[in-house]
């Protein structure tokens, strides 16, 4: 066992220090992948015009990254536990930076899609090391604060990503247009690589676990069978192969589950141990994560299309429409630890209710004012929705990770982030497809956006009694 983990494991002994600059560098592993996912949304119309991409291909630009990332996150966590978290962080960050450059110079939609797949894979090597390193190197109040900062980093990236994307596309510096949303990662990545190499301590788990490549392959197959037809089915008119793929998802998931059970019973290391998923609190926490990230990822995708569609907003105006949501999210993220100390897991319940109010207000605006909307008229609904979203997302991280033993820090972060990335991609595929179908009918984009907002409102309210079960158990967050 490394010195850092020995120190973390012994009561009364402080873990190896992780200074502010080192922690900030580490948090870029959470910030950059989320930024890359959301900054792209506002640039999608420009990409479609420049590279002659269909709406289905634009959904794949978002979804392919999420599929590759979700498939390999647990593998990345396992490799980091065994080979060294600093080493995997540097490998992932370097690959992510290189792939960002390739995305920026992609001449065709095919090259862009291929680069996005590899970019998602490199992010999967980097991101699990963040939470795992925090768990290994910090204890007590320092760890709780760092976990909260992880939530702030992810929240800031998701909320500010589309704003920054709008600024970059609108500014069109050096005539780069949409390519700047990828190019912005390169200087940040280079600086983070230099800082990580110099400042981050190395940690490993006590026992190196075998990577479940069969499980990872089956998970990838199940995700592709589900997300590819959902993404491509509508623009292609739902050909037979899309229905075959959707039907094949069920046996693929069943085979994956059977393989995981057999691996665990035989003493091997399954990709996602069934014993961890059998924890009632873990199942509830992951259910809440599925509901939140699917709806959130889907909404951010359709909001960018709607504001730059019938509403005739520029990319900058569309991005600025999300500024109140970013402000609300950041406020609750920063004050999250203090609020958690007072309300516990019940904070999530309050978040669902506030989020429901925000999306309901947005639906009213879309139904009554569309297409005559602007950032000011959208400000109050977006602020309320962002405030509620922050109250849901930040405590969820603590609820899930509190159920995972310290020695399996990489596994815990991998399970959490796999559900996050899977559902973000699923949201773009399912919510995006539903929106595009409604928007292309007599409903129009305003009513389609209102339908999405009201659906999220209903899901948020449905999650409140489920969340109450966590509250009654007084789970640590």
The 8 nearest C-alpha neighbors of each residue, nearest first, counted from 0:
[[1, 205, 5, 4, 2, 204, 203, 206],
 [0, 2, 4, 3, 5, 202, 203, 205],
 [1, 3, 5, 4, 6, 0, 15, 202],
 [4, 2, 6, 15, 1, 5, 14, 136],
 [3, 5, 7, 6, 1, 2, 135, 8],
 [6, 4, 2, 8, 7, 3, 1, 9],
 [5, 7, 14, 3, 4, 8, 9, 12],
 [6, 8, 14, 4, 5, 9, 3, 135],
 [7, 9, 5, 6, 4, 10, 12, 14],
 [10, 8, 6, 12, 7, 5, 11, 13],
 [11, 9, 12, 8, 7, 6, 13, 5],
 [10, 12, 9, 13, 6, 7, 8, 14],
 [13, 11, 10, 6, 9, 14, 7, 8],
 [14, 12, 6, 7, 11, 15, 138, 137],
 [13, 15, 7, 6, 136, 137, 3, 16],
 [14, 16, 3, 136, 13, 17, 137, 6],
 [17, 15, 18, 14, 136, 137, 13, 200],
 [16, 18, 21, 22, 15, 19, 136, 137],
 [17, 19, 21, 20, 22, 16, 23, 198],
 [18, 20, 22, 21, 23, 17, 24, 16],
 [19, 21, 23, 22, 18, 24, 198, 194],
 [22, 20, 24, 18, 23, 19, 198, 199],
 [23, 21, 25, 19, 24, 20, 18, 17],
 [24, 22, 20, 26, 25, 21, 19, 27],
 [25, 23, 21, 22, 27, 26, 191, 20],
 [24, 26, 22, 27, 23, 28, 129, 21],
 [27, 25, 28, 23, 29, 24, 22, 30],
 [26, 28, 30, 29, 25, 24, 31, 23],
 [29, 27, 126, 26, 25, 30, 125, 31],
 [30, 28, 27, 26, 126, 153, 31, 32],
 [29, 31, 27, 152, 153, 156, 33, 28],
 [30, 32, 34, 33, 27, 29, 35, 28],
 [33, 31, 35, 34, 30, 122, 29, 36],
 [34, 32, 36, 35, 31, 30, 156, 157],
 [35, 33, 156, 31, 160, 37, 36, 32],
 [34, 36, 32, 33, 38, 37, 31, 39],
 [35, 37, 33, 34, 38, 39, 32, 61],
 [38, 36, 160, 39, 34, 157, 40, 35],
 [39, 37, 160, 161, 164, 35, 34, 40],
 [38, 40, 42, 37, 41, 36, 43, 35],
 [41, 39, 43, 42, 37, 38, 300, 303],
 [40, 42, 303, 43, 161, 39, 164, 165],
 [41, 43, 39, 45, 40, 177, 44, 46],
 [44, 42, 46, 40, 45, 41, 47, 39],
 [43, 45, 47, 46, 42, 48, 41, 304],
 [44, 46, 48, 42, 47, 43, 49, 177],
 [47, 45, 43, 49, 48, 44, 50, 42],
 [46, 48, 52, 44, 51, 45, 50, 49],
 [47, 49, 45, 51, 46, 50, 44, 52],
 [48, 50, 46, 47, 51, 45, 52, 44],
 [49, 51, 52, 47, 46, 48, 108, 107],
 [52, 50, 47, 48, 49, 53, 46, 108],
 [51, 53, 47, 50, 56, 57, 108, 54],
 [52, 54, 56, 55, 57, 47, 51, 234],
 [55, 53, 57, 56, 58, 52, 234, 47],
 [56, 54, 58, 231, 53, 57, 230, 234],
 [55, 57, 59, 53, 58, 54, 52, 60],
 [58, 56, 54, 60, 59, 55, 53, 43],
 [57, 59, 55, 61, 56, 60, 62, 230],
 [58, 60, 62, 56, 61, 63, 57, 55],
 [61, 59, 57, 58, 112, 62, 63, 56],
 [62, 60, 59, 58, 63, 64, 65, 57],
 [61, 63, 59, 424, 65, 64, 60, 58],
 [64, 62, 66, 59, 65, 116, 60, 61],
 [63, 65, 119, 116, 115, 62, 67, 66],
 [64, 66, 424, 62, 68, 420, 63, 67],
 [67, 65, 63, 69, 68, 64, 70, 62],
 [68, 66, 119, 70, 120, 64, 65, 69],
 [67, 69, 119, 65, 123, 120, 66, 70],
 [68, 70, 417, 420, 66, 421, 72, 71],
 [71, 69, 219, 67, 68, 72, 66, 218],
 [70, 72, 74, 68, 123, 69, 73, 75],
 [73, 71, 123, 75, 413, 74, 69, 417],
 [72, 74, 413, 76, 75, 71, 410, 77],
 [75, 73, 71, 77, 72, 76, 78, 210],
 [76, 74, 124, 72, 78, 73, 77, 123],
 [75, 77, 409, 73, 127, 79, 74, 78],
 [76, 78, 74, 80, 79, 75, 409, 73],
 [79, 77, 75, 81, 80, 76, 82, 74],
 [78, 80, 84, 83, 76, 82, 77, 81],
 [81, 79, 204, 203, 77, 78, 83, 409],
 [80, 82, 207, 78, 79, 83, 203, 204],
 [83, 81, 79, 78, 80, 203, 84, 86],
 [84, 82, 79, 203, 86, 202, 85, 81],
 [83, 85, 79, 87, 128, 86, 202, 88],
 [84, 86, 88, 201, 87, 83, 89, 199],
 [85, 87, 89, 83, 84, 88, 90, 82],
 [88, 86, 90, 84, 89, 85, 79, 124],
 [87, 89, 125, 85, 91, 86, 90, 84],
 [90, 88, 92, 86, 87, 91, 93, 85],
 [91, 89, 87, 93, 88, 92, 94, 86],
 [90, 92, 125, 121, 124, 94, 88, 89],
 [91, 93, 95, 89, 94, 90, 125, 88],
 [94, 92, 96, 90, 95, 91, 89, 97],
 [93, 95, 97, 91, 96, 92, 121, 98],
 [94, 96, 92, 98, 118, 121, 93, 97],
 [95, 97, 99, 93, 185, 94, 188, 98],
 [98, 96, 94, 100, 99, 95, 93, 101],
 [99, 97, 101, 95, 100, 118, 96, 114],
 [100, 98, 102, 96, 181, 97, 101, 95],
 [99, 101, 103, 97, 98, 102, 182, 185],
 [100, 102, 98, 104, 103, 99, 105, 97],
 [103, 101, 99, 105, 111, 100, 104, 114],
 [102, 104, 178, 100, 181, 101, 182, 105],
 [103, 105, 101, 102, 106, 100, 178, 111],
 [106, 104, 102, 111, 110, 107, 103, 101],
 [107, 105, 104, 110, 108, 50, 111, 109],
 [108, 106, 109, 110, 105, 50, 111, 51],
 [107, 109, 111, 110, 50, 112, 52, 106],
 [110, 108, 112, 107, 111, 113, 105, 106],
 [111, 109, 113, 107, 112, 108, 105, 114],
 [110, 112, 108, 114, 105, 102, 109, 113],
 [111, 113, 115, 109, 114, 110, 60, 108],
 [114, 112, 110, 116, 115, 111, 109, 117],
 [113, 115, 111, 117, 116, 112, 102, 98],
 [116, 114, 118, 112, 64, 113, 117, 111],
 [117, 115, 64, 119, 113, 114, 118, 63],
 [118, 116, 120, 114, 119, 115, 121, 113],
 [119, 117, 115, 121, 95, 98, 120, 116],
 [118, 120, 68, 64, 122, 67, 116, 117],
 [121, 119, 117, 123, 68, 67, 122, 118],
 [122, 120, 91, 124, 118, 123, 95, 119],
 [121, 123, 125, 119, 124, 120, 91, 126],
 [124, 122, 72, 120, 68, 121, 125, 71],
 [123, 125, 75, 91, 121, 122, 87, 126],
 [126, 124, 88, 91, 122, 123, 28, 128],
 [125, 127, 28, 128, 29, 129, 123, 122],
 [128, 126, 76, 129, 412, 413, 125, 130],
 [127, 129, 131, 84, 126, 132, 130, 125],
 [130, 128, 132, 127, 131, 126, 25, 133],
 [131, 129, 133, 132, 128, 127, 412, 134],
 [130, 132, 408, 409, 128, 134, 133, 129],
 [133, 131, 135, 129, 134, 130, 128, 136],
 [132, 134, 130, 136, 131, 135, 137, 129],
 [135, 133, 131, 132, 136, 137, 130, 408],
 [134, 136, 132, 133, 4, 137, 131, 7],
 [137, 135, 14, 133, 15, 134, 132, 3],
 [138, 136, 142, 14, 133, 134, 141, 135],
 [139, 137, 142, 141, 140, 14, 7, 136],
 [138, 140, 142, 141, 143, 137, 144, 13],
 [139, 141, 143, 142, 144, 138, 137, 145],
 [142, 140, 144, 139, 143, 138, 137, 145],
 [141, 143, 138, 137, 145, 144, 140, 139],
 [144, 142, 140, 146, 145, 141, 147, 139],
 [143, 145, 147, 141, 142, 146, 140, 148],
 [144, 146, 148, 142, 147, 143, 141, 149],
 [147, 145, 149, 143, 148, 144, 142, 150],
 [146, 148, 150, 144, 149, 145, 143, 151],
 [147, 149, 151, 145, 150, 146, 152, 144],
 [150, 148, 146, 152, 147, 151, 145, 153],
 [149, 151, 147, 153, 148, 393, 152, 154],
 [150, 152, 148, 154, 332, 149, 153, 155],
 [153, 151, 149, 30, 155, 150, 154, 148],
 [154, 152, 156, 150, 30, 155, 151, 29],
 [155, 153, 151, 157, 156, 152, 150, 158],
 [154, 156, 152, 158, 153, 159, 157, 151],
 [155, 157, 34, 153, 160, 159, 154, 30],
 [156, 158, 154, 160, 155, 37, 159, 33],
 [157, 159, 325, 155, 156, 160, 154, 324],
 [160, 158, 162, 156, 155, 161, 157, 325],
 [161, 159, 38, 34, 37, 156, 163, 157],
 [160, 162, 38, 164, 318, 163, 159, 41],
 [163, 161, 318, 159, 165, 164, 160, 319],
 [162, 164, 166, 160, 165, 161, 159, 167],
 [165, 163, 161, 38, 167, 162, 166, 180],
 [164, 166, 315, 314, 318, 162, 168, 163],
 [165, 167, 163, 315, 169, 164, 168, 170],
 [166, 168, 164, 170, 169, 165, 171, 163],
 [169, 167, 176, 171, 177, 165, 170, 166],
 [168, 170, 166, 171, 167, 315, 165, 314],
 [169, 171, 167, 172, 168, 166, 176, 165],
 [172, 170, 176, 174, 168, 169, 175, 167],
 [171, 173, 174, 170, 175, 176, 167, 179],
 [174, 172, 175, 171, 176, 170, 179, 178],
 [173, 175, 171, 172, 176, 170, 178, 179],
 [176, 174, 173, 178, 171, 179, 172, 177],
 [175, 177, 171, 168, 178, 174, 179, 172],
 [178, 176, 168, 179, 42, 180, 45, 175],
 [179, 177, 103, 175, 180, 176, 181, 182],
 [178, 180, 182, 181, 177, 175, 183, 176],
 [181, 179, 178, 182, 183, 164, 177, 38],
 [182, 180, 103, 99, 179, 183, 178, 184],
 [181, 183, 179, 184, 185, 103, 180, 100],
 [182, 184, 181, 185, 180, 179, 186, 187],
 [185, 183, 187, 182, 188, 181, 186, 99],
 [184, 186, 188, 96, 187, 182, 183, 189],
 [187, 185, 189, 188, 184, 190, 183, 182],
 [188, 186, 184, 190, 185, 189, 191, 183],
 [187, 189, 191, 185, 186, 96, 190, 184],
 [188, 190, 186, 192, 191, 187, 185, 193],
 [189, 191, 193, 187, 192, 188, 194, 186],
 [192, 190, 188, 194, 189, 193, 24, 195],
 [193, 191, 195, 189, 190, 194, 188, 196],
 [194, 192, 190, 196, 191, 195, 189, 197],
 [193, 195, 191, 197, 192, 196, 198, 190],
 [196, 194, 199, 192, 198, 197, 193, 191],
 [197, 195, 193, 194, 198, 192, 199, 89],
 [196, 198, 194, 195, 199, 193, 192, 200],
 [199, 197, 195, 21, 194, 196, 200, 20],
 [198, 200, 195, 21, 197, 196, 201, 85],
 [201, 199, 198, 202, 85, 17, 15, 3],
 [200, 202, 85, 83, 84, 199, 203, 86],
 [203, 201, 83, 84, 1, 3, 200, 132],
 [202, 204, 83, 80, 81, 84, 1, 205],
 [203, 205, 80, 206, 81, 207, 406, 0],
 [206, 204, 0, 203, 207, 406, 1, 4],
 [207, 205, 204, 208, 81, 0, 80, 203],
 [206, 208, 81, 204, 80, 209, 205, 82],
 [209, 207, 206, 210, 268, 81, 77, 80],
 [208, 210, 268, 211, 207, 267, 77, 81],
 [209, 211, 212, 74, 208, 77, 78, 268],
 [210, 212, 214, 270, 213, 269, 215, 209],
 [211, 213, 215, 214, 210, 216, 74, 270],
 [214, 212, 216, 215, 211, 217, 258, 218],
 [213, 215, 217, 211, 212, 216, 270, 218],
 [214, 216, 212, 218, 213, 217, 219, 70],
 [217, 215, 219, 213, 214, 218, 212, 220],
 [216, 218, 220, 214, 219, 215, 255, 221],
 [219, 217, 215, 221, 220, 216, 214, 70],
 [220, 218, 216, 222, 70, 217, 221, 223],
 [221, 219, 217, 223, 218, 222, 224, 216],
 [220, 222, 224, 218, 251, 248, 219, 223],
 [221, 223, 225, 219, 224, 220, 226, 218],
 [222, 224, 220, 226, 225, 227, 221, 219],
 [225, 223, 244, 221, 222, 248, 245, 226],
 [226, 224, 222, 223, 245, 248, 227, 221],
 [225, 227, 229, 223, 228, 222, 224, 230],
 [226, 228, 230, 223, 229, 225, 224, 231],
 [229, 227, 241, 232, 231, 230, 226, 225],
 [230, 228, 226, 227, 232, 428, 231, 429],
 [229, 231, 428, 227, 228, 55, 232, 226],
 [230, 232, 55, 228, 233, 229, 234, 227],
 [231, 233, 237, 228, 235, 229, 234, 230],
 [232, 234, 236, 235, 237, 231, 432, 230],
 [235, 233, 236, 232, 231, 55, 54, 237],
 [236, 234, 232, 233, 237, 231, 238, 55],
 [235, 237, 233, 234, 238, 232, 231, 239],
 [236, 238, 232, 235, 233, 241, 239, 242],
 [239, 237, 240, 241, 236, 235, 232, 242],
 [238, 240, 241, 242, 243, 237, 244, 232],
 [239, 241, 243, 242, 238, 244, 228, 237],
 [242, 240, 228, 244, 239, 243, 238, 232],
 [241, 243, 245, 244, 239, 240, 246, 238],
 [244, 242, 240, 246, 241, 245, 247, 239],
 [245, 243, 224, 247, 241, 242, 246, 240],
 [244, 246, 242, 248, 247, 243, 225, 224],
 [245, 247, 243, 248, 244, 242, 249, 250],
 [248, 246, 244, 245, 249, 250, 243, 251],
 [249, 247, 251, 245, 246, 221, 224, 250],
 [248, 250, 252, 251, 247, 246, 253, 245],
 [251, 249, 253, 252, 247, 248, 254, 246],
 [252, 250, 248, 254, 249, 253, 221, 255],
 [251, 253, 255, 249, 250, 254, 221, 248],
 [252, 254, 250, 256, 255, 251, 257, 249],
 [255, 253, 257, 251, 256, 252, 250, 258],
 [256, 254, 252, 258, 253, 257, 217, 251],
 [257, 255, 253, 259, 258, 254, 252, 260],
 [258, 256, 254, 260, 259, 255, 253, 261],
 [257, 259, 255, 261, 256, 260, 262, 254],
 [258, 260, 256, 262, 269, 257, 261, 255],
 [261, 259, 257, 263, 262, 258, 264, 256],
 [260, 262, 264, 258, 263, 259, 265, 257],
 [263, 261, 267, 259, 265, 260, 269, 264],
 [262, 264, 266, 260, 265, 267, 261, 269],
 [265, 263, 261, 266, 262, 260, 267, 259],
 [266, 264, 262, 263, 267, 261, 260, 268],
 [267, 265, 263, 264, 262, 268, 261, 269],
 [266, 268, 262, 263, 265, 269, 264, 209],
 [269, 267, 209, 263, 208, 262, 270, 211],
 [270, 268, 259, 272, 271, 262, 211, 263],
 [269, 271, 211, 214, 272, 73, 268, 215],
 [270, 272, 269, 273, 259, 414, 275, 73],
 [273, 271, 274, 269, 275, 270, 259, 263],
 [274, 272, 276, 275, 277, 271, 260, 259],
 [275, 273, 277, 272, 276, 278, 263, 271],
 [276, 274, 273, 277, 272, 278, 281, 403],
 [275, 277, 273, 278, 274, 282, 281, 272],
 [278, 276, 274, 275, 279, 273, 282, 281],
 [277, 279, 281, 276, 280, 275, 282, 274],
 [280, 278, 282, 281, 277, 283, 276, 284],
 [279, 281, 283, 282, 278, 284, 469, 402],
 [282, 280, 284, 278, 279, 283, 399, 285],
 [283, 281, 285, 279, 280, 284, 276, 286],
 [282, 284, 286, 280, 281, 285, 279, 287],
 [285, 283, 281, 287, 286, 282, 399, 280],
 [284, 286, 288, 282, 287, 283, 281, 289],
 [287, 285, 283, 289, 288, 284, 282, 290],
 [286, 288, 290, 284, 285, 289, 291, 283],
 [287, 289, 285, 291, 286, 290, 292, 284],
 [290, 288, 286, 287, 291, 292, 293, 422],
 [291, 289, 287, 288, 293, 292, 294, 286],
 [290, 292, 288, 294, 289, 293, 295, 287],
 [291, 293, 295, 422, 423, 294, 289, 296],
 [294, 292, 426, 422, 423, 296, 295, 290],
 [293, 295, 297, 292, 291, 296, 426, 298],
 [296, 294, 292, 298, 297, 293, 291, 299],
 [297, 295, 423, 426, 299, 293, 298, 294],
 [296, 298, 426, 427, 430, 294, 300, 295],
 [297, 299, 295, 301, 300, 296, 302, 294],
 [298, 300, 302, 296, 297, 301, 295, 303],
 [301, 299, 297, 298, 302, 40, 303, 427],
 [302, 300, 304, 298, 303, 299, 431, 305],
 [303, 301, 305, 299, 304, 300, 298, 306],
 [302, 304, 41, 301, 306, 305, 300, 40],
 [305, 303, 301, 302, 307, 306, 308, 300],
 [304, 306, 308, 302, 307, 303, 301, 444],
 [305, 307, 310, 308, 303, 312, 317, 304],
 [308, 306, 312, 311, 304, 305, 310, 313],
 [307, 309, 305, 311, 310, 306, 304, 312],
 [308, 310, 311, 370, 305, 444, 307, 306],
 [309, 311, 370, 306, 308, 312, 307, 371],
 [312, 310, 307, 309, 308, 306, 313, 370],
 [313, 311, 307, 316, 306, 310, 317, 314],
 [312, 314, 316, 315, 317, 307, 311, 169],
 [313, 315, 165, 317, 316, 169, 41, 318],
 [316, 314, 165, 318, 166, 313, 317, 169],
 [317, 315, 319, 313, 318, 312, 314, 320],
 [318, 316, 314, 320, 315, 319, 306, 312],
 [317, 319, 162, 165, 315, 161, 320, 316],
 [318, 320, 316, 322, 321, 317, 162, 315],
 [321, 319, 374, 317, 318, 322, 316, 377],
 [320, 322, 319, 324, 318, 323, 325, 162],
 [321, 323, 325, 319, 324, 320, 326, 162],
 [324, 322, 382, 326, 325, 321, 381, 378],
 [325, 323, 385, 382, 381, 327, 321, 322],
 [326, 324, 158, 322, 328, 323, 327, 159],
 [325, 327, 323, 329, 324, 328, 330, 322],
 [328, 326, 386, 385, 324, 382, 330, 325],
 [327, 329, 389, 385, 386, 325, 331, 326],
 [328, 330, 332, 326, 331, 327, 325, 333],
 [331, 329, 327, 333, 332, 328, 326, 334],
 [330, 332, 334, 389, 335, 328, 329, 333],
 [333, 331, 335, 329, 151, 330, 334, 389],
 [332, 334, 330, 331, 335, 329, 151, 147],
 [335, 333, 331, 337, 332, 336, 330, 338],
 [334, 336, 332, 338, 331, 337, 333, 339],
 [337, 335, 339, 338, 334, 340, 147, 144],
 [338, 336, 340, 339, 335, 334, 341, 333],
 [337, 339, 335, 341, 340, 336, 342, 334],
 [340, 338, 343, 336, 342, 341, 337, 335],
 [339, 341, 337, 338, 343, 342, 336, 476],
 [340, 342, 338, 339, 343, 337, 346, 336],
 [341, 343, 339, 345, 346, 340, 338, 344],
 [344, 342, 339, 345, 340, 346, 341, 476],
 [343, 345, 470, 346, 347, 469, 474, 476],
 [346, 344, 470, 348, 347, 343, 342, 349],
 [345, 347, 344, 349, 348, 342, 343, 390],
 [346, 348, 391, 350, 345, 349, 390, 344],
 [349, 347, 345, 351, 350, 346, 463, 466],
 [350, 348, 346, 352, 347, 351, 353, 345],
 [349, 351, 387, 390, 347, 391, 353, 348],
 [350, 352, 354, 459, 348, 349, 353, 355],
 [353, 351, 355, 349, 354, 350, 460, 356],
 [354, 352, 387, 356, 350, 355, 351, 349],
 [353, 355, 387, 384, 357, 351, 356, 352],
 [356, 354, 456, 352, 358, 353, 357, 459],
 [355, 357, 359, 353, 354, 358, 360, 352],
 [358, 356, 384, 380, 383, 354, 360, 359],
 [357, 359, 361, 452, 355, 360, 356, 456],
 [360, 358, 362, 356, 361, 357, 453, 355],
 [359, 361, 363, 357, 380, 358, 362, 356],
 [362, 360, 358, 364, 380, 359, 363, 365],
 [361, 363, 449, 365, 359, 360, 364, 452],
 [364, 362, 360, 366, 361, 365, 367, 359],
 [363, 365, 361, 367, 362, 366, 368, 360],
 [366, 364, 369, 362, 445, 363, 449, 367],
 [367, 365, 363, 364, 446, 362, 368, 369],
 [366, 368, 364, 365, 363, 369, 362, 370],
 [367, 369, 371, 364, 365, 366, 370, 372],
 [370, 368, 371, 365, 445, 372, 367, 366],
 [369, 371, 310, 372, 309, 368, 445, 365],
 [372, 370, 369, 368, 310, 373, 311, 309],
 [373, 371, 370, 369, 376, 368, 310, 377],
 [372, 374, 375, 376, 377, 371, 320, 316],
 [373, 375, 320, 377, 376, 378, 319, 316],
 [376, 374, 378, 377, 373, 320, 372, 379],
 [377, 375, 373, 378, 374, 372, 379, 364],
 [376, 378, 374, 375, 380, 379, 381, 373],
 [377, 379, 375, 381, 376, 323, 380, 374],
 [378, 380, 382, 381, 377, 383, 376, 323],
 [381, 379, 357, 361, 360, 383, 382, 378],
 [380, 382, 324, 384, 378, 379, 383, 323],
 [383, 381, 323, 324, 379, 385, 327, 384],
 [382, 384, 357, 386, 380, 385, 381, 379],
 [385, 383, 357, 354, 381, 387, 386, 382],
 [386, 384, 324, 327, 328, 388, 382, 387],
 [385, 387, 327, 328, 383, 389, 384, 388],
 [386, 388, 354, 350, 353, 390, 384, 385],
 [389, 387, 385, 391, 390, 386, 354, 384],
 [388, 390, 328, 331, 392, 391, 386, 387],
 [389, 391, 350, 387, 388, 347, 392, 331],
 [392, 390, 347, 350, 388, 389, 393, 394],
 [391, 393, 395, 389, 394, 390, 388, 396],
 [392, 394, 150, 395, 396, 391, 389, 390],
 [395, 393, 397, 396, 392, 476, 391, 398],
 [396, 394, 398, 392, 393, 397, 399, 391],
 [397, 395, 394, 398, 399, 393, 400, 392],
 [396, 398, 476, 400, 394, 395, 399, 401],
 [399, 397, 476, 395, 401, 396, 400, 394],
 [400, 398, 401, 397, 396, 402, 281, 284],
 [399, 401, 397, 402, 403, 398, 411, 396],
 [400, 402, 398, 399, 403, 397, 475, 476],
 [403, 401, 400, 399, 281, 404, 398, 280],
 [402, 404, 400, 401, 411, 405, 407, 408],
 [405, 403, 406, 407, 402, 408, 401, 411],
 [406, 404, 407, 408, 403, 134, 135, 8],
 [405, 407, 404, 408, 204, 205, 409, 403],
 [408, 406, 410, 405, 409, 404, 411, 403],
 [409, 407, 131, 411, 405, 410, 406, 412],
 [408, 410, 76, 131, 412, 407, 411, 413],
 [411, 409, 413, 407, 408, 412, 76, 73],
 [412, 410, 408, 414, 413, 409, 403, 400],
 [411, 413, 415, 409, 414, 410, 127, 416],
 [412, 414, 73, 410, 72, 416, 411, 415],
 [415, 413, 417, 411, 412, 416, 410, 73],
 [416, 414, 412, 418, 413, 417, 419, 411],
 [415, 417, 419, 413, 418, 414, 412, 420],
 [418, 416, 69, 414, 420, 419, 415, 413],
 [417, 419, 421, 416, 415, 420, 422, 414],
 [418, 420, 416, 417, 422, 421, 292, 423],
 [419, 421, 423, 69, 417, 65, 422, 418],
 [422, 420, 418, 69, 424, 419, 423, 417],
 [421, 423, 293, 425, 424, 292, 419, 420],
 [422, 424, 296, 420, 426, 293, 425, 292],
 [425, 423, 62, 65, 427, 422, 421, 426],
 [426, 424, 422, 428, 423, 427, 429, 421],
 [425, 427, 297, 293, 296, 423, 430, 429],
 [426, 428, 297, 431, 424, 425, 430, 429],
 [429, 427, 230, 425, 431, 426, 229, 432],
 [430, 428, 432, 426, 431, 427, 425, 433],
 [429, 431, 297, 433, 426, 432, 427, 428],
 [432, 430, 427, 434, 428, 429, 433, 301],
 [431, 433, 429, 435, 434, 430, 428, 436],
 [434, 432, 430, 436, 431, 435, 429, 437],
 [433, 435, 431, 437, 436, 432, 447, 438],
 [434, 436, 438, 432, 437, 433, 439, 431],
 [437, 435, 433, 439, 434, 438, 432, 440],
 [436, 438, 434, 440, 447, 439, 435, 442],
 [437, 439, 443, 444, 435, 447, 440, 436],
 [440, 438, 436, 437, 435, 443, 441, 442],
 [441, 439, 437, 442, 438, 443, 436, 435],
 [440, 442, 443, 439, 438, 437, 444, 446],
 [443, 441, 440, 446, 438, 437, 447, 444],
 [444, 442, 438, 441, 445, 446, 440, 447],
 [443, 445, 438, 447, 446, 448, 305, 309],
 [446, 444, 448, 365, 447, 369, 443, 449],
 [445, 447, 449, 448, 442, 444, 443, 366],
 [446, 448, 444, 450, 438, 449, 437, 445],
 [449, 447, 451, 445, 450, 446, 444, 452],
 [448, 450, 362, 446, 452, 447, 451, 365],
 [451, 449, 447, 453, 448, 452, 446, 454],
 [452, 450, 454, 448, 449, 453, 455, 447],
 [451, 453, 449, 358, 455, 454, 450, 362],
 [454, 452, 456, 450, 455, 451, 359, 449],
 [453, 455, 451, 457, 456, 452, 450, 458],
 [454, 456, 458, 452, 453, 457, 459, 294],
 [457, 455, 355, 453, 459, 454, 458, 358],
 [456, 458, 454, 460, 455, 459, 461, 453],
 [459, 457, 461, 455, 460, 456, 454, 462],
 [460, 458, 351, 456, 462, 457, 461, 355],
 [459, 461, 457, 462, 463, 458, 352, 456],
 [462, 460, 458, 459, 463, 457, 464, 465],
 [461, 463, 465, 459, 460, 464, 466, 458],
 [462, 464, 466, 465, 460, 348, 461, 467],
 [465, 463, 467, 466, 462, 461, 468, 460],
 [466, 464, 462, 467, 463, 468, 283, 469],
 [465, 467, 463, 468, 469, 464, 348, 462],
 [468, 466, 470, 464, 469, 465, 463, 471],
 [469, 467, 471, 466, 470, 465, 472, 464],
 [470, 468, 472, 467, 466, 471, 344, 474],
 [469, 471, 345, 467, 344, 473, 472, 468],
 [472, 470, 468, 473, 469, 467, 474, 345],
 [471, 473, 469, 470, 474, 468, 467, 344],
 [474, 472, 470, 471, 475, 469, 344, 343],
 [473, 475, 472, 344, 476, 469, 398, 470],
 [476, 474, 398, 473, 401, 343, 397, 344],
 [475, 397, 398, 394, 474, 344, 343, 339]]
